[in-house]
Amino acid sequence: MSASEEELIGHSYTRARRHPLVIGKLPGAGRLPGGPYTITQVMTMVLTFGLLVMTKDLWAHFGVMNFLLMVLLPWGLAWVLRYARLDGRDPARAVRSLFIYSSTPAQGRLAGKPMRVVRPRLASATCTVRIRSSARPAIETAPAPEAKRLPAKRARSVAPAPVTTPPVPQAGRAQQPKTGLQALLASLDEH
């Protein structure tokens, strides 16, 4: 059998390695009857016993059987919970997971806080395209910085910048523009 024909088999030992926290021994080194008990089983016994004590006036009409009912019902429910499994978990953990799942926001959490989806808003922009003629090679120019828009109250107090015209080339030799603005103005004059 070659390596490519070899069948791969995977094993998971996760459940065998998880040992639930149990209460199984008495302080004098004796074992609890029916134990060891998980925390879920102990809480079930305590809560069922407390509920039976609080509602004793409703059901306690059997004489000596009342005592047996108060002992056997909590122990019986705990024994049933030992074997009850929901998705491989004890019922208390499954209910806890269901509660966490149902209380989680639909968009999820970000840094522990519910994530809020921001409503989309329209973004507008303008773009100006100038086409140069292909007769003359394009001069590389730096893009002109765009003027910031100021609020209406400030805009009145700011004077517009003076527009400079490029120097007129002298006869016989072509003058190269010194700045990007001069190159832009020179290209506009040609059209």
C-alpha positions in Angstrom: 0.0 0.0 0.0 1.5 3.3 -1.0 1.3 6.6 0.9 -1.3 8.0 -1.4 -3.6 5.0 -0.9 -3.3 5.1 2.9 -6.5 5.6 4.7 -6.4 8.3 7.4 -8.4 7.8 10.6 -8.9 10.5 13.1 -9.8 10.0 16.8 -11.1 12.6 19.2 -10.5 12.1 22.9 -11.8 15.5 24.0 -14.9 14.1 25.9 -12.7 11.5 27.7 -10.3 14.2 28.8 -13.0 16.5 30.2 -13.7 15.6 33.8 -16.6 17.5 35.3 -16.2 18.9 38.7 -17.9 16.4 41.0 -18.7 16.1 44.7 -18.2 12.4 45.6 -16.7 12.0 49.1 -17.8 12.9 52.6 -15.2 14.7 54.8 -14.7 11.5 56.8 -13.5 9.7 53.6 -16.8 7.9 52.9 -18.6 8.0 49.6 -21.9 9.7 49.1 -24.7 7.3 48.3 -25.3 7.3 44.5 -22.4 9.6 44.0 -20.2 11.2 42.8 -22.6 14.1 41.8 -21.9 16.9 39.4 -22.6 20.5 40.3 -25.8 20.4 38.2 -27.1 17.4 40.1 -26.3 19.0 43.5 -28.1 22.2 42.5 -31.1 20.2 41.2 -31.4 18.3 44.5 -31.1 21.5 46.6 -33.6 23.5 44.4 -36.1 20.6 44.3 -35.9 20.1 48.0 -36.3 23.8 48.7 -39.3 23.9 46.3 -40.9 20.9 48.0 -40.4 22.5 51.5 -42.0 25.8 50.3 -45.0 24.1 48.7 -45.5 21.5 51.5 -49.0 22.7 52.2 -50.1 21.8 48.7 -48.9 18.2 48.5 -48.0 17.0 52.0 -51.1 14.8 52.8 -49.5 11.4 52.8 -48.1 11.0 56.4 -44.8 9.2 56.4 -44.7 9.1 52.6 -44.1 12.9 52.7 -40.6 12.3 54.1 -39.8 9.7 51.4 -41.2 12.0 48.7 -39.0 14.9 49.9 -35.9 12.7 49.8 -36.6 10.5 46.7 -37.9 13.1 44.3 -34.7 15.4 44.5 -32.4 12.3 44.4 -34.4 10.8 41.5 -34.2 14.0 39.4 -30.4 14.2 40.1 -30.0 10.6 39.0 -31.9 11.3 35.7 -29.7 14.3 35.1 -26.6 12.1 35.3 -27.6 10.4 32.0 -29.4 13.3 30.3 -27.3 14.8 27.6 -28.1 17.6 25.1 -25.6 17.8 22.3 -23.1 16.0 24.5 -23.5 18.4 27.4 -25.4 18.3 30.7 -28.8 20.1 30.6 -27.6 23.1 32.7 -24.8 23.9 30.3 -27.0 23.4 27.3 -29.6 25.8 28.8 -26.9 28.3 29.6 -25.6 28.1 26.0 -29.1 28.6 24.6 -29.6 31.7 26.9 -26.2 33.2 25.7 -27.1 32.5 22.1 -30.6 34.1 22.4 -29.2 37.2 24.2 -26.4 37.9 21.7 -27.1 40.8 19.3 -27.8 39.9 15.7 -24.8 41.9 14.4 -22.5 40.4 17.1 -20.2 42.1 19.6 -17.1 44.3 19.1 -14.9 44.8 22.1 -17.6 43.4 24.4 -20.3 45.9 23.2 -23.1 45.3 20.8 -22.1 46.3 17.3 -24.2 48.9 15.7 -24.6 49.0 11.9 -24.3 52.5 10.6 -26.9 53.6 8.1 -25.4 54.2 4.7 -25.3 57.8 3.5 -24.9 59.3 0.1 -21.4 60.6 -0.6 -21.0 63.2 -3.4 -17.9 64.3 -5.2 -17.0 66.2 -8.4 -14.3 65.4 -10.8 -12.9 67.6 -13.6 -11.1 66.0 -16.6 -9.1 68.1 -19.0 -7.9 66.6 -22.2 -4.6 67.8 -23.6 -3.8 67.7 -27.3 -1.4 65.0 -28.3 0.5 67.2 -30.7 2.9 68.4 -28.0 4.4 66.0 -25.4 2.9 66.5 -21.9 5.0 68.3 -19.4 5.0 66.5 -16.1 3.5 68.7 -13.5 2.8 68.4 -9.8 -0.9 68.3 -9.0 -2.2 71.7 -7.8 -3.3 71.6 -4.1 -7.0 71.8 -3.8 -8.3 74.8 -1.9 -10.2 73.9 1.3 -13.7 75.0 1.6 -14.4 77.2 4.5 -17.7 77.8 6.2 -19.8 80.5 4.7 -19.1 83.0 7.5 -15.4 82.8 7.1 -15.4 82.7 3.3 -16.4 86.3 3.1 -13.4 87.5 5.0 -10.8 85.6 3.0 -9.6 87.4 -0.1 -9.0 85.3 -3.2 -5.4 84.6 -4.1 -4.0 86.7 -7.0 -3.7 84.8 -10.3 -0.3 85.0 -11.8 0.3 84.6 -15.5 3.3 82.8 -16.8 6.1 85.0 -18.2 6.1 85.5 -21.9 8.9 83.4 -23.5 11.6 85.5 -25.2 12.2 85.1 -28.9 14.5 82.4 -29.9 14.5 80.2 -26.8 11.7 78.2 -25.0 11.5 78.8 -21.4 10.6 75.9 -19.1 8.0 76.5 -16.4 9.4 76.7 -12.9 6.4 75.5 -11.0 3.4 73.2 -11.5 1.1 76.2 -11.5 3.0 77.9 -14.3 3.0 74.7 -16.3 -0.8 74.4 -15.9 -1.4 78.0 -16.9 0.9 77.6 -19.9 -1.0 74.5 -21.1 -4.3 76.4 -20.8 -3.0 79.3 -22.9 -2.2 76.9 -25.7 -5.8 75.8 -26.2 
